Amino acid sequence: MSGDRGVIVVGAGQAAGRAAKAMRSAGYAGPITIFGDEPHLPYERPVLSKSGLMEARSAAPQVLGDADCASLDIAVRTATAVTAIDRAAHEVVLETGERAPYDRLLIATGGKVRRLSIEGVAPEAIFYLRTIDDAERLGERLRDRPDVVVVGGGFIGLEVAASAAKLGCHVTVVEAADRLLPRLGCPDASDYVLAHHRAAGIDIRPGTHVVRGEGGNLTLSDGAAIPSGLIVAGIGVAPDTALAEAAGLDCDDGILVDEYGRTSDPAIFAAGDVTRHYHPLLGRRIRLESWQNANVQAEAAGRTIAGMPTVAAEIPWLWSDQGDLNLQMAGAPEAIDATVIRRGDDDAEGIAVFQLSGGRLVGGVTLNRGKDMPLIRRMLAHGAFSPDPAALADPAVPLRRLIPAREAA
Amino acid sequence: MTQDVTILVATMSGTAEMVADEIASRIEDAGGEARIVRMEKAGVATLSGADGPILICSSTYGTGDVPDNGQALYTALEKERPDLSGLRYGVVALGDSVYPQTFCFGGRKFDELFASLGAARIGDRFEHDSRSGTYPEDAAADWAEQWLEQLDA
């Protein structure tokens, strides 16, 4: 790289930190500066909805600590928002008005939680969970054991609901869809999740939405009134593309990037939740909000920036820990024409769901049966793998023995 | 091969449990016996009363802790400090070098604790990096074959 102006990373989340580390391990020796809105060094978010709420002082794993920043010579300017990208000048503009020059820019601004508005409820009375600071505020309130209403029965909503229930709160989950987690692509799996949370004492109301708030209660679309000492919304995340769009980069529900993380501007890359990236194993563009993607895609972009072009290509995988329920899913099936379920002898052994299309395995879900997931991922990585459905369904058949050869990881 | 091995599993996402399954299959293929016990179902008595060798199979939590389902056993052993002299054990530690400062800490912590209680580790601790390009179930089962030979020696 020509560069004495170095690399700037906008955003200081997991993808930003991983990408910066990858640049160094790929041998890039120029300046790296990370700008983030939050007052924290890059950290991982998954624990925020669990120990982040349950414990007063919990630590999220750091992606880049002070020691890393010093040893790797990476500058992180926390609590410093970037307000514009000046592509012509190769500079970013900070909220202070200051300008910082770059040779290569990486946008890793992540997502912004979708805001909920409820008639009769002040916007500031609705809690969200995205950052460490959000978790500290919400956790403090939850530990007073209010009656909690969680709006949205997706991953984050159910994770928060389960943690709140474990803290002793009475919890109601309001979900607009008729079943939980339709994205699992399997009604049996959705039913399992519903039954699990109901057994844990969570009041789940599928097929309803909040109509208005009045005097400490929320009125639902079916007319029910439920006490709401605390309202938490988990209704999704939108990619934070504002800077990229204002700079004229190609965006479509995410910054469009290729498998190397390159945007429509050759000097600008993007990685993590904010991107819609071309996935070579799937043969299409996809937006993934996951710990895995924030590692894999960020490292590919970081290495590419450092002059070692690297493709991000791992079978998509994510997990959601909801109280005592561990959910994992892999693949990103567009169409499923057959589903096979493997169950243990009792409920405690959970279920694994195998999703097939034209006889080929295209996706999988495990519910409290994580031991099957590494092998599902291995089967998916195999490419064209068409397992015997009867063997998949039989828990006495070790999945490992269904995998043909000893192929490389 | 007549070893009767108890595999103690501490797992976060399930990988360690799957690896234990594969090791158990390998032990049984070799004519031995293997019993898998998730750590939340094990107590101090599981160890002090064990007839055969113990194989610890543990993943690592991102911050370096032992997995949640192994916390109670770890704490109980630390507190009660039973005399484990006479117990032979092996360690399969799973980690991800994305967390270099805490790599394989789950397995390492159990290893150090067992050793401090007088148990004798047989063979080297097996450590697997999920970024190594090898599957842990294959690599650990290969390692376990050597471990069994060392137990018999």
Chai-1 contact restraints between the chains, C-beta under 6 A:
chainA,res_idxA,chainB,res_idxB,connection_type,confidence,min_distance_angstrom,max_distance_angstrom,comment,restraint_id
A,A59,B,T63,contact,1.0,0.0,6.0,A-B,restraint_1
A,P61,B,G62,contact,1.0,0.0,6.0,A-B,restraint_2
A,P61,B,T63,contact,1.0,0.0,6.0,A-B,restraint_3
A,G370,B,S13,contact,1.0,0.0,6.0,A-B,restraint_4
A,G370,B,G14,contact,1.0,0.0,6.0,A-B,restraint_5
A,K371,B,G14,contact,1.0,0.0,6.0,A-B,restraint_6
A,K371,B,E17,contact,1.0,0.0,6.0,A-B,restraint_7
A,K371,B,M18,contact,1.0,0.0,6.0,A-B,restraint_8
A,M373,B,G14,contact,1.0,0.0,6.0,A-B,restraint_9
A,P374,B,T15,contact,1.0,0.0,6.0,A-B,restraint_10
A,P374,B,M18,contact,1.0,0.0,6.0,A-B,restraint_11
A,R400,B,E22,contact,1.0,0.0,6.0,A-B,restraint_12
A,A409,B,G133,contact,1.0,0.0,6.0,A-B,restraint_13
A,A409,B,T134,contact,1.0,0.0,6.0,A-B,restraint_14
A,A409,B,Y135,contact,1.0,0.0,6.0,A-B,restraint_15
